[in-house]
Amino acid sequence: MSAPISKIAFHTLGCKLNFAETAAIAQTVEAEGGYAKTEFTEPADFYVINTCSVTESADKEMRQIVKRALKLNASAKVIVIGCYAQLKPNEIAAIPGVSMVLGAKEKFKLHEHISELENQTETIVSASEIEDVNFFSPAWSHGERTRTFLKIQDGCDYFCSFCTIPYARGASRSASIIETVANAQKAAAEGAQEIVLTGVNIGDFGKTPDGNERTDENFFQLIQALDEEVNVPRFRISSIEPNLLSEEIIRFVASSKRFMPHFHIPLQSGSNKTLKFMRRKYLREVYESRVQIIKELMPHCCIGVDVIVGFPGETDEDFLETYNFLNGLDVSYFHVFTYSERANTKAEKMEGVVPMEVRKERNKRLRILSEKKRMAFYRKFEGSTRPVLWESDNHDGTINGFTDNYIKVETRYDSNLPNTITDFYIQLNEHLINN
């Protein structure tokens, strides 16, 4: 009689890139290791937690997730991978219940490392130096979502003063255009209706894993190839740096039928003084010019913004400059982040620490402004018809979807709708606006 198949469950924290990588790692573990994937809310033999970059609350959050897993099976093995695992492997290893910690290089060989747990007596830590992470591992979210996240790039060379990503993921690198197009075709063949291009710094696409530039291999050439060669109704560009969002990219999206009219462009601050302290590679004037070009070519385009409040040295005047800048921009919504100190970053040692209560108040003010922006953007399309890609989940008799320009809508659930694109007449209500 054969032994029962071991069950493995995954929990993902953080960005779309992490979700894509979790899906790829899970598929490899199933195919190569012979494990059966189950939900993280179910009893399993192994629980894998894919972490994001460390914040001031990461340790507390990690302990809670580990406890939650072990309540389902007290004898289970808990494995922690991802950015936090690379940055703080020994701190994670000290958390009660953690059996293994795998760094940025080792996580893609999870199916091989699991066997080490068979006779494990102490927490196993395997995290290579980040300089040794000199390869690109492709990933996409296999059939898990209507929208598939396709990893096209990894790592970052920018070293912004507040960010730990270069230390957690290494240098900027990607596969070739041919390889990336092939992966997009595989995702499309699995039934994806929309492919979201994701990475750490996707506009920097084109560097080989050994750090060299490829000839005629950049982000603009990539999206042209995807548009021509991949039979999928929709592509969406995830976060892209303003200095890398060229006018030719914007014009291409404006003329494309596959690339959706939606950009998410990190700003971080509307104060040039703060941008310089952050070591960002642009000034607010560059950002403003990108928004103007987008709106000239695509008045219907949705523009999302990342912004950080409470960065060291940010005075009331600096914050007001950011607030007024955003208020005057024709953008659609913000993702507002409260600055948190991160070990081994230049910002951690900067003077002018902003009190936490001030940071939180600034965050609240920008979130209120964001909702006003979102409502104003939504109202522009009230009474119009736009194509909607419907999600798969049934929410108590309703189904959600997104228009081409990223307006979230809902209607009565119909089993024929999931993973289809239909024209939808937009009517606004308070519930819809607040989504």
N, C-alpha and C positions, 0 to 999 in steps of 0.2 A: 504494500500500500504506500503510495507516494505521500511525501510530507505536504502539509497545507501550504499554499502560497502566502508568503508574507505580505502584509498590507502596509502601504506607505502613503502618508498624507502630507500636503504642502500648504504653507501659509505664506503669503507674499505681502511685504510692507513696501511702501514707497511708490516709485514711478512706473510708467508704462513699460520702460525697458526691463525692469525687474519682473513684471508679469510675463513678458515675452521669454525671458531667460528661464523662469520657473517652468513654463510650459515645455520648453526644449529639454531641460534637465529631466523633467518628469517622464517625457517620452523616451528618453535614452534609458532611464532607470527601468522602465517597463519592458523595453525591447531588449536591452542588453543584460539587465540584471534579473529579469523574470519576476519582478514585484508587481503587485496589483495596486493601482492607485485608488484611494478612497478619499472621502471628504475629511477635512480637518476637524469637523464636529463629530466624527465617528471614531470608534476604537480602531487603533492601528498599531502595528509593531514598530514603525518608525515615523517620527514627525520631523519634517524639514521646514525650517523657518528661514526664508530668504529676506534679509534685512536691508534697510536703507542706510544712508550715511548717518553717523551718530549725531544726536541732539542731546540737549540736557535731560530729556526724559526717556532716552533710549533704554537705559539700564532697567528702569522701573517697568517700562512696557514689555521688555523682553522677559522679565521675571513673571509677569502676569500671563503671558502667552505660554511659557513653559509649564506653569502650574495648571493652566487650562488643559493642556495636552495630557499631562500626567494624571489628571482626574479621570480621563477617559480610559487610560491604561497605565497603571502605576509602574509596570515593568517595561514600558516602551523606551526606545532609544530616541533622544532628542538631538537633532543635528542642526547647527546654525551655520548658515552660509551668507554670502553677500557682502555689501560694503562695510557694515558694522563689524562683521567677522574679520575682514582684512585689517581694519583700523584698530580694533580693540580685542584681539583674539584671547588674550589672557584674562581680561576682565569678564568676557563671556564664559570662559571655561570655569570661572569661579562661581557662576550662578548654579545653585543646587538643581540637579536634574539634567543638566546639559551633558551629553555623552561625547559629542564630537563638534569641533569647530573647523570649518574649511574656508580658506581664503579665496581670493579672486581667481587664482590659477587652478586650485584644486576642485572648486565647486562643479566644474564641468566634467569631472571624473568621479562624481558622487557614486555611481554604480560600482566603481572599483574600490572606493574607500569604505563602503558599508561593511565589507567582509572583515575589516579590521576590528569591528565592534563585537565580533563573536566571542572573543576571550578578554574583552575590555574590563580593566579594573579601575583605571583612572581616565579622566577626560582626555580624549585625543585631540591635539591641536596641530593642524597642518596648514600653515599660511606662508607661502613663499614671499620673498621681497618683491615689492611691486614692480621693480625694474625687470624682474624675470617674467612678467606677464607680457610676453611679446608675440601674442597670437590673437587672431580674431575668431570668435566662436559665433556662428550665425544662430539666430533664434527667431521664432515667431510663435504667437499664441495659437497653437493647433486646435482649431475647431471649438475653442472655449467661448468665443464671443462672436456676435454678428460682425463686429469690427475687429479685425486681426491686427495686432501690433507686430510690425516687422522691424527687427533690429537691423539697422544699416550701418551703424558706427558705434564705437565704444571709446572710452577714455577721453581725456582733455589735456590740452597743452597750455591752457590760459592762466591757471593759478590765480584766480581772483582771491582777494585777501580774506574773504569770509568762507571759502569753500574747501572741503576736504576731498572732493571727487578725484583730483589727480593722484592723491595718495591712496585712494580706495580702488581705483580702476586703472590707473596707469596712463600712458601716453595715448594720444588720439590715433585711431587705426580703424581700418575697414577692409572688407573684402573688395574684390574688383566689381566693376559694373556688371560683367557677364554673370558672375556668381550671385550677385544681389538680385538681378533680374530673374535668374533661375529659381531662387528662393521665393520671390514674389509670385512666380508662376505656380509653384507648388502650393502656396497659400491660397491662390485663386482656385486651384483645382480642388481644394478641400471645401469649397463653397463660400469663401469669403466674398461678401458684397462690397466691403470697404477695407482697404489696407492703410493703416496709419504708420507712417515712416517715423521710427523712433531711434533714439540713441542718446548719448550724453551731450554731444555738440554736432548735430547732424549736418550743419552747414559746412563743417570741416571735413566732410566726406572726401576720400581720395588719398589718404595716407596708408601706406602698407604697414603691416604689423612691426616691421623693423624701423619705422619712422620716416621712410622715404616718400617723396611725392610721386604719384603716378602721372604719366604724361596723358593729358586730355581725360583725366578721371577726376571730375569734381561733382559737386552736388547738382549743378545745372545740367551737366551731361547725364547724370543718373536719372533725374526726373524726366528728361526727354526720352531716354531709353525705356523707362517704365511705362510712359504714356503710349509709346508706339508698340511695345512688345508684350504687355501683360493684359490679358482679357479679364478685367475686373471693372465694374461700374464706377467705383470710387477710389481715389487716393486722397489722403489727408496728410498734410505736413504738420508734425508736432512742433514743439518749441524750437525756434531757430533764432540765433543771435542777430541783432539788428545790423551789425557791421558785416555779417555774412549773407544777409537777405538783400541780394543785388536787385537792381531794377529789371534786369533781364529775367530773373526768377519770377518777379511779380508779374511782369508782362506775359510770361509763359503761362502762369496759373490763370491769368485773366482770359487767355485764349483757349485754354484746355477744357475739354468736356469731362475729363476724368478727375482732374485735380480740383478739389472743392474750394470755394471762396471762403477760406478760413485760415488765419494765421495766428499763432500764439508767439508773441515776441517779448522776451524778458526785457524789462526796463531797469528794475531794481531801485532806481532813484531818479527823481526829476531834478535833482540838484547836481550841477556839474562838479561842484566841490566834493560831494559825497561819491560820485561816480569815480573820481580820480582816486580817492582813498580806498574804494572798493577794487581798484585796479581793473575796471572795466575798459573795454577797447573801443569806446565811442563816447560821444557827448550827447546831450539831450537833443541838440539840433539834428543830429543824424537820425535819431529815433523819430523825431517829428517829420522829417522828410520822407521816411519810409511810410508812415501812416498817410501822409498826403498823397503819395503816388498810388498806394493801394486804393484809397477812396476815390481818386480821380478815375481809375480804371475799373473799379468794382465798388460802386456805392453801396451795394448790398452785402459786401464782405464783412464777416465777423472778425474782430481783432481782440484777442485776449492779451493780458498784460501780467507779468510777474513783477511784484514790487516788495521790497524789504523795508520795514520800519524799525527805528531804534538802533541803527548802525552806530558804532562808536563815533562820537563827535557830531552826530546829527542834532542840530539845535532846533528850537521851535521855528525859527525862520527857514531853516533847511527843509523841515517837514512841510511847512506851508508852501514852499516853492514846489515841492513834489505834488502836494494836493492840488494846487492851482494849475500846474502843468497837466495833470491827469484830467482835471475837470474841463480843461479847454480842448483836450484831444478827442477826436472822433473815434473812440474805441468802445468796445462792447461789454467787457467785464474785466475784473482783476482777480488774480490769485495773490492774496496778501499774506506775507510771512513776517512774523515777529522775529527779529534778529536774536539768535541764540549763540552763545560763545561755543566755539569748537576748538578742541585741542590742536596744537601745532599749526594754527593759522596765524597770519600776520595780524588780523583784526583782533584776535584774542589779547594781544599785547598793546593795543592802541589805547590812548587816553580818551577821556570824555565819555565814559560809560553812561548810557542812558538808563535811568531807573526803570525797573520792570513795569511799574504801574503806568509810566509814561508810554512805554512801548505798547502796552495793551490798549491804552486810550487811542493812540495813533492808528493802531490796527483797526479798532472799532470804527473810527471815522472814515477810513478808506473802504471798509466793507460796506458801510452805508452808501458811500458814493458809488461803489461798484454796483449795488443793487439798483440805484437810480439809472446808471448807465445801461444796465441790462434791460431794465424796463423800457427805457427810451428806445433801445435798439429793437426789442420785440415789437413795440407799438408801431414801428415803421412798416411792419409787414402784416398788421391786422387787416383781414379782409382779402389777403392775397393767397395764391396757391403756389406751394413749393413742393419739390420732391422730398419724401421722407423715407429713410431707411429704418424699418421697425426692428426693435430688439426682440429677444426671444422670451423674456420673462413675462409671466402673468402676474400683475400686481393687483390682487383683489378685484379682478374683473376688468382691469384696464391694461393697456400696453403703451410703452414709451417708444419714442423714436426721435431721430435728429434730422432736421432739414439739411440741405446741402450747405447752408451757411450757419449751421450749428445752433439752430433754435430747437430747444427740447420741447416736444409736444406729446400729448397723450390722447388716446381715444379708447372706445370700448374694445375689450379683447376679442380678437377673431383669430382662430387657429390657423387661418390661411395667411395672416400678415407677417409672422416672424421671418426675418431674413429676406424680406421683399422690399422693393422700393415702389411707392405709390405716390401720386399727387395728392396733396392734402390742403384743405382750406383752413387757414389759420384764424382762430378766434381766441382772444386773450381773456384770461380770468386770473384772479388773484393767485390761485394755486399754481397755474402754469408759470406766471411771472416769477414766482419764488423758487422755481426749480433751477 
